[in-house]
């Protein structure tokens, strides 16, 4: 069965910007299934005012310190 965006429910989502990148912490439920935590990174496109998805990869200390409380809030919504 292919992915159907209409079945993906956003329970919680918050984004924190760090200059040229931003990290989003969210909780989603697909087809009324188990709620799951998702953490993603987007980087600013050099030539446009748009964001492009990137691997989260490693976080520096500042990013980790600011994202950790967001993760705890997300867990409260699971």
C-alpha positions in Angstrom: 0.0 0.0 0.0 1.6 3.3 -1.0 2.0 6.3 1.4 -1.2 8.4 1.6 -0.6 11.9 3.0 -4.2 12.2 4.0 -3.8 9.4 6.6 -0.8 11.1 8.3 -1.9 13.0 11.3 0.3 15.7 12.9 -0.1 15.5 16.7 2.7 17.9 17.6 5.3 19.9 15.6 7.7 22.7 16.5 10.7 24.1 14.5 13.8 25.8 15.9 15.9 27.9 13.6 19.7 28.0 13.8 20.8 30.6 11.2 21.4 28.6 8.0 19.5 25.5 9.2 16.5 24.5 11.2 15.5 21.4 13.2 11.9 20.2 13.4 10.6 18.0 16.2 7.2 16.4 15.6 4.9 13.6 16.6 2.9 11.9 13.9 0.4 9.1 13.7 -0.2 7.3 10.4 -3.6 5.7 9.8 -4.5 6.1 13.5 -1.5 4.0 14.4 1.1 4.4 17.1 2.3 8.0 17.6 6.0 8.3 16.6 8.6 10.9 17.1 10.3 12.5 14.1 13.3 14.8 14.1 14.4 16.4 10.9 16.8 19.1 9.6 16.4 21.6 6.7 19.1 23.8 5.3 18.6 27.2 3.7 19.0 27.1 -0.1 21.8 29.4 -1.1 20.0 31.0 -4.1 16.4 31.0 -2.8 14.3 31.8 0.2 13.5 28.2 0.6 14.4 25.3 2.8 15.8 22.0 1.7 15.5 18.7 3.6 18.8 17.3 4.8 19.9 14.4 7.0 19.7 15.4 10.7 23.2 13.9 11.2 25.1 15.2 14.2 24.0 18.2 16.3 26.4 20.6 17.9 26.0 21.4 21.6 23.9 24.5 21.1 21.5 22.6 18.8 21.3 19.7 21.2 20.6 21.9 24.2 17.8 23.7 22.4 16.2 20.7 20.8 16.2 18.5 24.0 13.3 20.4 25.7 11.4 20.2 22.4 11.8 16.4 22.4 10.5 16.3 26.0 7.4 18.3 24.9 6.9 16.0 22.0 7.1 12.9 24.3 4.3 14.4 26.4 2.1 14.4 23.3 2.7 10.7 22.6 
